[in-house]
Amino acid sequence: MQRTDSLAAAARYFDDGHFFTDLQRRVAFRTESDTGAATPALGAYLQSELIPPLTAMGFECDVIANPVEGGGPFLIARRTEDPALPTVLTYGHGDVVSGQDAHWREGLAPWTLSVEGERWYGRGTADNKGQHTVNLGALAAVIGARDGRLGYNMTVLIEMGEEAASPGLHAVCEQQRDKLRADLFIACDGPRVSASRPTLFLGSRGAVNFSLRLKSRSRGYHSGNWGGVLANPGTVLSHAVASLVDARGRIRVEGLLPPPVTDTVRAALAPIAIGGGADDPALDADWGEPGLNAAERLMAWNTIEVLALGAGNAQRPVNAIPGEAVAHCQLRFVVGTRWKELEAIVRAHLDAHGFEQVEVALTLTGAATRLDLGNPWVDWAQDSIERSAGQRPDLLPNLAGSLPNDVFADLLGLPTLWVPHSYPACAQHAPNEHLLAPLAREGLQIMAGLYWDLGEHTEAPWTAGALNAAHA
């Protein structure tokens, strides 16, 4: 059998309707994880949808309970051909964000896979059920094409809480470190830069969500009777926010700035075009850090975003000075940022600008990661994708969004490669989420090519230790 046979088998899985049937069943599982409680559907998805095909491919499967109360379970599946061979770790998540059922367009529903032209609608089609269905289908195609062997070992980790900020993921990976021991990490999540071209990214920006709150008094007071003698917390807080980020989105807190963009990163991002798709928003050319192009502002720099502002009742305002105000903010950041010091940095900045009374509270944190662009796996992956797709993929030092990649890059110490099968206008996390059928079909062939090429030990950049040492 040849490489082309595995790509052809992956394409047949799509063309004969089996991919659609598998995804249709998986979308029907209401695996929402952002509700604050682990529903039975989370475990049922693993048992009914993932364990059977993995077992058929020769994996031994273990479901791991989440050590965090209310968190969804984990699946660790291992396929060992020879302990002396290298091991690949892959990852996905079967949970989804809330369905938002009432807000989908007429004729669509989050738990029913619906087809309109090239768009396949349903919750999880893009994030992440469609993507890990691509991976499992491609893996089965390669195992079949190689007569039941890959030429390496494989471990699959599936979590059921990524959309709830991955509770328990770090703890489980620490506890199960031996089972997750590997030499390379390849996974699929997030969007391509554009639908027309494959993407390879090597990490992700981190995120810290924090809230600024000002409680001036226990209740509101009439603006006519008290306006001019009572401080308005909405006014004060808006100026506090403005001291962090200016009117054009430029960060004003020196301690929250990233290191300068390196020449290597700048060169990698030079050919990357942002936006321009039919459903993409128009870019604001004068927004963000000056002197950087759009790709650099998005993937090589930090931003402070105001996610929500609250003071009084915006839906039904009354003539009263509100008693308190809140701003929910977020720092998106790249490697090298002092993100672990954010609370202290913001506190010192606000104090220095006369906002001592504004409270600062962290609500969510996640680290940034970035594989060295000179790592030999980067060129290898680009070459493999180009052989399968007929064009060189866009290479991103890191995704603009955030993923729990620090678990794999930092905790498990692996080189990390991400190959997404979605695109920016897929409406993930929103009503009308969808997968583009041509991207799914191409993704099946891309992944089949990668899985095949990993078994070609004279071409894949495995270390001598990975090839010769047993994995205990």
C-alpha positions in Angstrom: 0.0 0.0 0.0 1.1 3.6 -0.7 0.6 7.0 0.8 -1.9 7.7 -1.9 -4.0 4.7 -0.8 -4.4 6.2 2.7 -5.5 9.6 1.2 -8.0 7.8 -1.1 -9.4 5.8 1.8 -9.9 9.0 3.9 -11.7 10.7 1.0 -13.9 7.6 0.5 -15.0 7.8 4.2 -16.3 11.3 3.3 -17.7 10.6 -0.1 -19.6 7.4 0.8 -21.5 9.3 3.6 -20.0 7.6 6.6 -18.4 10.9 7.8 -21.8 12.6 7.7 -23.5 9.7 9.5 -20.9 9.7 12.3 -21.1 13.4 12.7 -24.9 13.4 12.6 -25.0 11.1 15.6 -22.4 13.0 17.5 -24.0 16.4 17.0 -27.2 14.9 18.5 -25.6 14.5 21.9 -26.3 17.6 23.9 -22.9 17.8 25.5 -23.0 21.3 26.8 -20.3 21.8 29.5 -20.7 25.6 30.2 -23.8 25.1 32.3 -21.9 24.6 35.6 -22.8 20.9 36.0 -21.6 17.7 34.3 -24.6 16.2 32.5 -25.0 12.4 31.7 -24.6 13.3 28.0 -20.9 14.0 28.6 -20.0 10.5 29.7 -22.5 8.9 27.2 -20.7 10.6 24.3 -17.4 8.9 25.3 -19.0 5.5 25.8 -21.3 5.5 22.8 -19.4 7.6 20.2 -15.7 7.4 20.8 -14.8 4.2 22.6 -16.4 1.8 19.9 -14.4 3.2 16.9 -11.2 3.5 19.0 -11.6 -0.1 20.3 -12.1 -1.3 16.7 -8.7 0.4 15.8 -6.9 -1.5 18.6 -7.0 1.1 21.4 -7.4 0.3 25.0 -9.7 2.8 26.5 -10.0 4.2 30.0 -12.6 6.8 31.2 -11.1 9.0 34.0 -13.4 10.8 36.4 -12.8 14.5 36.8 -11.2 15.4 40.1 -13.0 18.8 40.0 -16.6 18.6 41.1 -19.0 19.4 38.3 -16.3 18.7 35.6 -16.8 16.3 32.7 -14.9 13.0 32.4 -11.8 12.3 30.3 -11.0 9.5 27.9 -7.5 8.1 27.5 -7.1 5.6 24.7 -3.7 3.9 24.0 -2.6 1.9 21.0 0.8 0.3 21.5 2.4 -1.5 18.6 5.8 -1.8 20.3 7.1 -0.1 23.5 10.3 0.7 21.7 8.6 2.8 19.0 7.9 6.5 19.4 4.4 7.7 20.6 2.1 10.4 19.2 -0.4 12.1 21.5 -3.5 13.6 20.1 -6.3 15.5 21.8 -9.9 16.7 21.2 -13.0 17.7 23.2 -16.5 16.3 22.9 -18.2 19.0 24.9 -19.7 22.1 23.3 -21.0 25.5 24.4 -24.6 26.1 25.2 -26.9 25.4 22.2 -28.7 28.8 22.3 -31.6 26.9 20.7 -33.9 29.8 20.3 -31.5 32.0 18.4 -30.7 29.7 15.4 -32.0 30.7 12.0 -35.3 29.2 11.0 -34.9 25.7 9.7 -31.8 25.1 11.8 -31.3 23.5 15.2 -28.2 23.0 17.3 -28.7 19.3 17.9 -29.6 18.3 14.3 -27.0 18.2 11.5 -28.5 20.2 8.6 -27.0 20.7 5.1 -27.2 23.8 3.0 -24.8 23.6 0.1 -21.3 23.3 1.5 -22.3 24.3 5.0 -23.2 21.6 7.6 -24.9 23.2 10.5 -25.0 22.0 14.1 -23.5 22.7 17.5 -20.0 21.1 17.6 -19.6 20.8 13.8 -16.7 23.2 13.9 -15.8 23.0 17.6 -14.8 20.2 18.1 -16.9 17.2 17.1 -16.3 17.7 13.4 -12.6 18.1 13.9 -12.0 15.0 16.0 -14.3 13.0 13.6 -11.9 14.1 10.8 -8.9 12.8 12.9 -10.5 9.5 13.8 -11.6 8.9 10.2 -8.1 9.7 8.9 -6.5 7.5 11.5 -8.7 4.5 10.6 -7.8 5.0 6.9 -4.1 4.9 7.6 -4.3 1.8 9.8 -6.2 0.1 7.1 -3.8 1.2 4.3 -0.8 -0.1 6.4 -2.5 -3.5 7.0 -3.2 -2.8 10.6 0.0 -1.0 11.6 1.0 2.6 12.0 4.7 2.2 12.7 4.4 4.1 16.0 2.3 4.1 19.1 -0.7 6.4 19.5 -2.5 7.9 22.5 -5.8 9.8 22.3 -6.9 12.2 25.1 -10.5 13.5 24.9 -11.8 15.9 27.5 -15.5 16.9 28.1 -14.9 20.3 29.6 -12.9 22.5 27.3 -15.7 25.0 26.8 -15.8 25.4 30.6 -12.1 26.3 30.8 -10.9 22.7 31.0 -11.5 22.0 34.8 -9.3 19.1 35.9 -7.3 18.8 32.8 -4.0 19.8 34.4 -4.6 17.6 37.4 -5.5 14.6 35.2 -2.5 15.0 32.9 -0.2 15.2 36.0 -1.8 12.1 37.5 -1.8 10.2 34.3 1.6 11.4 33.1 2.9 7.9 32.4 -0.1 7.0 30.3 0.3 10.3 28.4 4.1 10.0 27.8 4.8 10.7 24.2 7.3 12.2 21.7 5.1 14.4 19.6 1.7 16.1 20.0 -0.6 16.7 17.0 -4.2 17.9 17.4 -6.9 19.9 15.6 -9.0 22.8 17.0 -9.6 26.4 16.2 -10.0 27.9 12.7 -7.7 28.2 9.7 -6.6 31.7 8.8 -8.9 31.4 5.7 -11.1 28.7 4.2 -9.0 28.6 1.0 -5.7 27.5 2.5 -4.6 24.9 5.2 -3.1 26.3 8.4 -0.5 25.0 10.8 -0.1 26.7 14.2 2.4 25.9 17.0 0.7 27.2 20.2 -1.8 29.8 21.3 -2.1 33.2 23.0 -2.9 33.0 26.6 -5.8 34.8 28.3 -6.5 36.3 31.7 -10.0 37.5 32.5 -10.3 40.1 35.2 -13.0 42.3 36.6 -12.9 45.9 37.8 -15.6 46.8 40.2 -16.5 50.0 42.1 -19.1 49.9 44.8 -19.8 53.5 45.9 -23.0 52.9 47.9 -25.7 50.4 48.6 -28.3 51.8 46.2 -28.9 54.4 43.5 -29.9 58.0 44.2 -32.0 60.4 42.1 -29.7 62.2 39.6 -31.6 65.5 40.0 -31.5 65.6 43.7 -27.9 64.3 44.1 -26.2 64.8 40.7 -23.1 66.9 41.2 -22.4 65.9 44.8 -22.3 62.1 44.5 -19.5 60.4 42.6 -20.9 58.3 39.7 -19.2 54.8 39.8 -20.1 54.4 36.1 -18.1 57.5 35.2 -15.2 56.7 37.5 -14.9 53.1 36.2 -15.0 54.2 32.6 -12.0 56.4 33.2 -10.3 53.6 35.1 -10.7 51.4 32.0 -9.5 54.2 29.8 -6.3 54.3 31.8 -5.6 50.7 30.9 -6.3 50.9 27.1 -6.7 54.0 25.0 -9.4 55.0 22.6 -7.7 53.1 19.7 -7.1 49.9 21.6 -3.5 50.5 22.5 -2.4 49.1 25.9 -1.3 51.9 28.3 0.1 49.6 31.1 3.8 49.0 30.4 3.9 45.9 32.6 1.3 44.2 30.4 3.1 44.7 27.1 4.8 41.7 25.4 8.4 41.5 24.3 9.2 43.1 20.9 8.2 41.0 17.9 11.2 39.0 16.8 12.5 38.9 13.2 11.6 35.2 13.0 8.0 35.7 14.0 7.7 38.8 11.8 9.0 36.8 8.8 6.6 33.9 9.5 3.6 36.3 9.7 4.6 38.5 6.7 2.6 36.5 4.2 -0.5 36.0 6.4 -3.6 37.9 5.3 -6.3 38.5 7.9 -9.9 38.8 6.9 -11.3 39.3 3.5 -13.7 36.4 3.6 -17.4 36.9 2.6 -18.6 36.7 6.2 -15.5 38.3 7.9 -15.8 41.7 9.5 -14.0 44.7 7.9 -10.7 45.3 9.8 -10.1 48.6 11.6 -6.8 49.7 10.2 -6.1 52.3 12.9 -6.9 50.0 15.8 -4.3 48.5 18.1 -0.6 48.8 18.4 0.8 51.1 15.8 3.7 50.0 13.6 2.4 46.4 13.3 0.5 44.8 10.5 -2.8 43.0 11.1 -1.3 39.5 11.5 1.3 40.9 14.0 -1.4 42.7 16.0 -3.5 39.6 16.1 -0.9 36.9 16.8 2.2 38.5 18.0 1.0 41.2 20.4 -1.2 41.7 23.5 -4.7 43.2 23.7 -6.9 44.3 26.5 -10.6 43.8 25.6 -13.6 45.0 27.5 -16.0 42.1 27.4 -18.9 43.7 29.3 -19.7 46.9 31.1 -22.4 47.3 33.7 -23.9 50.3 35.6 -27.5 50.8 36.3 -30.0 49.1 33.9 -29.0 49.5 30.3 -32.3 48.0 29.1 -34.4 50.4 31.1 -32.4 53.3 32.5 -33.8 55.5 35.2 -32.9 58.9 36.5 -30.6 57.7 39.2 -26.9 57.6 39.9 -26.0 53.9 40.1 -24.6 52.5 43.3 -21.9 50.4 41.6 -20.3 49.6 38.3 -18.4 46.7 36.9 -16.2 46.1 33.8 -15.3 42.6 32.8 -12.0 42.7 30.9 -9.6 40.3 29.3 -5.9 40.3 28.5 -5.0 38.2 25.4 -1.2 37.8 25.5 1.8 36.1 23.8 4.7 34.2 25.3 7.0 36.4 27.4 4.2 38.5 29.0 4.2 38.9 32.8 0.7 37.5 33.0 1.0 35.8 36.4 1.6 39.3 37.9 -1.5 40.9 36.2 -3.5 41.5 39.4 -0.5 43.2 41.1 0.4 45.2 37.9 -3.2 46.4 37.4 -3.6 47.2 41.1 -0.4 49.4 41.1 -1.4 51.1 37.9 -4.9 52.0 39.1 -3.5 53.3 42.4 -1.0 55.4 40.6 -3.8 57.0 38.5 -6.0 57.8 41.5 -8.4 54.8 41.3 -7.5 53.2 44.6 -11.2 52.4 45.3 -11.6 50.2 42.2 -11.4 46.5 43.0 -9.5 44.1 40.8 -10.4 40.3 40.7 -9.1 37.6 38.4 -11.7 35.2 37.1 -9.9 33.0 34.6 -6.3 32.4 33.5 -4.6 30.4 30.8 -0.9 30.4 29.7 0.5 31.3 26.2 2.7 28.8 24.3 4.7 28.8 21.1 6.9 26.0 19.6 10.2 27.3 18.3 9.8 28.0 14.6 13.2 26.3 14.0 12.0 23.0 15.5 12.5 20.3 12.8 8.9 19.1 13.2 7.7 22.4 11.8 9.2 22.0 8.3 8.3 18.3 8.3 4.6 19.1 9.0 4.5 21.9 6.4 6.0 19.5 3.8 3.5 16.7 4.7 0.5 19.1 4.4 1.7 20.5 1.1 2.0 17.0 -0.4 -1.6 16.2 0.6 -3.3 19.5 -0.1 -1.2 20.8 -3.0 -0.3 24.0 -1.3 1.9 25.2 1.5 -0.1 25.8 4.7 -0.2 29.2 6.4 2.2 28.9 9.4 1.3 30.7 12.6 3.7 30.9 15.5 0.6 30.7 17.7 -3.2 30.9 17.3 -4.7 34.3 18.2 -7.2 32.5 20.5 -6.5 30.3 23.5 -6.3 26.6 24.0 -5.0 24.5 26.9 -1.8 23.8 24.9 0.4 24.6 28.0 -0.7 21.2 29.3 1.0 19.5 26.4 3.9 21.9 25.7 4.9 22.8 29.3 3.5 20.0 31.6 4.2 17.1 29.3 7.1 18.8 27.5 6.0 18.0 23.9 6.5 19.7 20.5 3.0 20.8 19.6 1.5 20.9 16.1 -2.1 22.0 15.5 -3.9 21.6 12.2 -7.4 23.2 12.2 -10.3 22.1 10.0 -12.6 25.0 10.5 -12.5 28.6 9.3 -13.0 32.1 10.9 -16.7 32.6 9.9 -17.8 29.2 11.2 -19.9 30.9 14.0 -18.4 28.7 16.7 -19.9 29.5 20.1 -22.7 31.3 18.3 -26.0 30.4 16.7 -25.7 28.8 13.3 -22.3 27.1 13.9 -21.3 25.2 10.8 -18.5 23.1 9.1 -17.6 23.6 5.5 -17.8 20.2 3.8 -14.8 20.8 1.4 -12.6 21.6 4.5 -13.7 18.4 6.2 -12.8 16.3 3.1 -9.5 18.1 2.7 -8.8 17.8 6.4 -9.3 14.0 6.2 -6.6 13.8 3.5 -4.3 16.1 5.3 -4.5 14.1 8.5 -4.2 10.8 6.6 -1.0 12.2 5.1 0.4 13.3 8.4 -0.4 9.9 10.1 1.1 8.1 7.2 4.3 10.2 7.1 4.9 9.7 10.8 5.4 6.0 10.1 8.1 6.8 7.6 10.9 6.8 10.1 13.6 7.8 7.6 11.6 11.0 6.9 10.0 12.0 10.2 12.4 13.8 12.5 12.1 11.3 15.4 15.0 11.5 17.8 17.2 8.4 18.2 16.0 8.2 21.8 12.3 8.2 20.7 13.0 5.3 18.3 15.1 3.2 20.6 13.9 3.8 24.2 11.0 2.0 25.6 8.1 4.1 27.0 7.4 2.9 30.5 
